Amino acid sequence: MLALMLTVHASAQNPRPLWLFEANGGNIDGGNPFGTVVFDNKGNLFGTTQTQDFDGNGMVYELTPTAQGLWKEAIIHEFSASGADGAKSDATLLRDSSGNLFGTTLYGGDMACGFGCGVVFELSPQSNGQWQYTVIHRFAGGADGGHPVAGVIEDALGNLYGTTTGDGLDNVGTVYELSPTAMGFNETVLHEFGGDDGVAPYAPLAFDAQGNLYGTALLGGELNLGTVYKLNKQSDGTWQVSVLHSFQGGSDGQNPLAGVTLDRRGGVFGASQSPSGALPCGTLFVLNPAKNYAETILHEFEGTFHNNDGCDPNQPVFDSHGNLFATTEFGGTDNAGTIFELSRTSSGLNYRILHSFVGDQLNSTDGEFPFTPMVFGPNGALFSTSLGPNFPAGGEVFEFIP
């Protein structure tokens, strides 16, 4: 276990960098955090990075606040890609009620997929302060699926649900369930994508109040530009998939990499992107269940060269007043990404940019390229990660006070 201390103190900044990866002597403390962070009940933060040194296989880290207002890092697992261990995690971790952490890796595990098909892992806190690491499922390719980008979510019974981006019946991805038993976790493949319903589901799943599952697929659908789908659990225990929306490109958006967020009425809020660089370079949308999931575009993103707007938005999150907050991967004044808000007013929804990241300019400790959604912390602030400064080998964990 490696412990380091952040040496840059910038409490006046907003966003404020809590941890700068590789700020303490090379690449030993991680880089490329493609997942966001989760809290425990003591205010500690946990996350994953794709690398632990420049050529490494990634790690799971813990950040602990200190009395001096700084943060201390501990690496609680380094992926090895050997002995059927995982490698390269893009996942946001899940923390259960017992304090266990669950996540996924893109590679490692069963070598049927070349560099490995990926794994689902568990980290359990021990009485001596250490963590016990266990691989609870190794994907085998084929009908079992492979290469999970997203992490897992949990139902009230402790079952875990997630997606794989590849393999399955038509080699375009699956939705799976892992059920806890006395002997470990048993996997059930709930759905194998076939193209019309989606291809390559990169995003995490979301539950509604009835326990149905929602997600997005990067491709597939009517024009192969991506879908929003729903899985309804049937009385016989099977799951039925339905496509809620097939993206049409242009002002409708395309290629949703981000997951969806549901409001109290079952509205499905999400984001699309535009990898081609065409305008709009992403949209924020809602699907209305009262109108057969008809789509309303809430904002079309225009990018740096059009009003310094954001570009390629991530999954939004609600505050207690129903306002939406999210990041964009690019755009803003320096094309390094933004933080934005969509607030509810008496006349409708009001969009505004709260921050434009500046990245590596003038040795700034500001981030760049935030590829993850934000989460609310116990203090009401928003927390997330970005891939800079020092992209492609750096990254940060930041706090933003809206």
Order of alpha helices (4+ residues) and beta strands (2+ residues): beta-beta-beta-beta-beta-beta-beta-beta-beta-beta-beta-beta-beta-beta-beta-beta-beta-beta-beta-beta-beta-beta-beta-beta-beta-beta-beta-beta-beta-beta-beta-beta
